[in-house]
Amino acid sequence: MGFYRFFLAIGSIPILFELIPTIFYSLRFLFKKEEIEEKKESWLPHITVIVPIYNSEKTLIQCIESISNSTYPTHLMQIICINNGSVDDSYSTFMMARQQFDKLNLQWIDCNNGKSLALNIALYNSYGEYIIQIDSDGILDSLAIEKMINKFIHNSGIKAMAGTILTQRELIKADKNFFSRFLKKQEYFEYANSFLLGRRIESASGRIFTMAGAFCGYRKEAIKETFLFDTEVVGEDIDMTFQLKKRLNYNVDICSEAVFYVEPIDGLNALYKQRQRWQRGELEVAHKYVKKEAKLRNILKDFMISRLILDHTFSFLRIMWAFILMMLLIYGYRLQVIMSLIGGLYVLNVLNVFICYFTTLSFMRGFKDDHRFFKKLFGIVIFAPVYQSIVFIFRFIGILNSINRPTQWNSLTIKEELLEIVSMVKEDIKRIYTFLFGKLLNKKNKSNKLT
Amino acid sequence: MILAIIILSWAYLLFILKRKKFNAFFLIVGSAGLFMLLGIYLSPLLLIPVSQLLLMVVDRVLSIFTDSFNILKEYLLINIGATSLYLTPECSGLIESFIFISILTFFPLYTRLQKCMVGILGIIWIFFANVIRLVFISIVIYWGGQEFVFLAHSILGRIIFFLLVTVLYFQVFTRRQVIKISLS
């Protein structure tokens, strides 16, 4: 019996670290209604929308169209499409968009030296009082810019804001492949949870970790005081959040009502690359900003320490849990026993997921279509721990791969990595074969020549 | 014979992963294999001596507070009044020590000498974390009686031990990586 408790205790403690804050904040949010500023301003400022482009010929038109459909006056918008080394026909698509949306102030700039530098060049060329940054593969909700700028105007202390990012429902529904659709639904649930609940928790405790670069906004005056986007890190958005929060001590908040819809993930290989990149981004920023203060005694002073414990230290402890599972097998425990233990932990995870689901659902009331779609996800939420486990493994691989592998190495997919291993085994077999039989063959060849 | 083939295949796989610089798979495959080997071969040899050493230290610490504890090292028992605590393999801290050593062996940010030093300190840390846990459990049961066994042993004791192991893992793995990671 001791092992049962031991195993459950070791496995459940990291889950409790997620479950307890989720319950606490869910109850707090449900009982405390948010005050949303609905007052419309008669005077509106000029804004600049920056759209970094990389091989976006397929998505750029719909992205620009969504900006054009925005409720924010288009004559007050400067839209900079900053090309970051596209090799497809993004430029022609841009020219088509210019013709189609001739009332928009659309500009194209080429910069082939990485996303961060491209963003910096766009910032130099911007004249808006506020900067909105969006990815070129997404669709902006028509109210998104108006909501974000409105919040900026009414909250002078907020210097930057993260919007809500969800994946495009229609693309999920249109996917015919069952597994791929399942993955995309889980991803939608994850995004909804993370942006509508997770970011709220971070905001309520002053611990916003990143304004996702896919959709965020800044005051130009604030961004001018930063060192702009760092070209040395993968997570330039996390770095910018830390520059504003940690270096300049500015208030970074969320604007949950402003929504941007990105394309859903294109399979496990893409997820593998994406999550490794995100993990690397987090660790690089930790290195840059808390290298000296990365001590446990600073846990209450610096939220990055608790974040590192949750994302890094607990990852190793979860691996420890998996090893204990192996130990059970060595000790000759029956499969039934092992499955019941895993089941116990799964139930605990499902409980956490359901609390998140219902809280997030209550936050979705403002977005009718998404609310309807999210409601239908109820059935698949039970499998969310499976998806979370896959994501955890990918992130753990990201932690380890970021140690001393150059960034471009992280861009390999699982399939490519396996193929590299197979090709190396083949090479070794070939080498061993030549070593063992090469001399023999040479001798044979020589004797054949002599005869 | 089969075991020898498995070990050789494991070593060869590690060799490939090392050459390819696939850090993640190198650590996962390497530490899982080493842990299995330690679990199968070293665990039976070390279990009793480590448990007895643990009880000896626990005995010394508990004797500072009171003489009401009766520790029978030969039977791996702690008698607290009418309650007896039996030191099972999972209470010895041996599994956690093996896991720590296995991960550390394949963690790339230390030199061999550093790994030896950190490994020894880590094992000592886990040992004393276990001592603290057992002392805590014994004292709670001593003051609260038999009804506190579950709370002290399965909940509070585990949380204390888990937190102490978290401190170790943070210092050894997280802090090291945050300091040593190279920017892109």
Interface residues (C-beta under 8 A of the other chain):
Chain A: G2 F3 R5 F6 A9 I10 I13 E232 V233 V234 R280 L283 E284 A286 H287 K288 V290 K291 A294 K295 L296 L308 I309 H312 T313 F314 F316 L317 I319 M320 F323 I324 M326 M327 I330 Y331 F396 I397 G398 I399 L400 N401 S402 I403 N404 R405 P406 T407 W409 E417 E420 I421 M424 V425 D428
Chain B: I16 L17 R19 K20 K21 F22 N23 A24 F25 L27 I28 S31 A32 F35 M36 G39 I40 T88 P89 E90 C91 I95 E96 I99 S102 I103 P108 L109 H153 S154 I155 R158 I159 F162 V165 T166 V167 Y169 F170 Q171 F173 T174 R175 Q177 V178 I179 K180 I181 S182 L183 S184
